[in-house]
Amino acid sequence: GVAIAADNSTIAVTFNEGVFNTVNASGALETSDFTFSITGGSATLEQIHPTSISAAGNVYTLGIDLSGYPDA
């Protein structure tokens, strides 16, 4: 699941099982493991990778660096 913060500064990504950044089921996810893209609207991404990452169980909160204001 995915949920964006009301102020558009973070997005919470919920996985239904444990996730890792290596094939042998080890290593915590890092910002480089995610890539953002945006289509439409008047906002633009300043960075394609999250500016921050934090985890609580299977919920990863990723920082978003937007320029402008999202339309929807």
N, C-alpha and C positions, 0 to 999 in steps of 0.2 A: 504494500500500500504506500501511498504518497500523500503528504499533506504539507501545504505551504503556509508559512506564518502570515498573519494578518498584515504585517509590515513588509512582506516580501524579502526579508533578510535571510531567512533560512528555509530549508525544505527538510522534512522528516521522511526518511525512507524506512519502511518496516519490511523486514524479511521474515518469512514463515519458518525459517530454520537458520542455523548458524552459518555464517559466511566467512571465508578466509581469502587471503590474497596469494596463496600458493596452492598448487595441485595436491599437496600432501596434507591438506586440512590444517594448516597452521598459518600464523601471521595475521595480524589485524589489518583491516582495510585501511587504506590511506587515501588522501585527497586525489592522488593520481589514478586511483582505481575508478573514479567517476568522471564523466564528461557531460557537460551541459550543452544544450542547444536551445535556441528560441526561434519561433516562427511567427511572423505577423506582429502586430502591435507596434508601439512606438518606443518601447524599452529595448536596450541592447545589453548584451553580456560584456562585462569588462574582462572576465577571465572564463575560459571554458572548463576549468577545474574548480572545485569548491575552494573557498578561501579558508575554511576551517572544517574540522570533523570532530564529532564526539559520538560516543556510543553508550547506550544504556540497554543491555540485553541485545535484542535483535533490531533495535531502532537506532538508526544512524542519522544524526542531525548535521546537515551540510550548510555551510555559509555560502550565500549567493552575492556576487558583486554586480549589481545592475546599475545602468545609467539610464535616466529617464524614468517614466512611470508606466507600469504595465496597464494595458487597456482593460483587461478582463481577469 
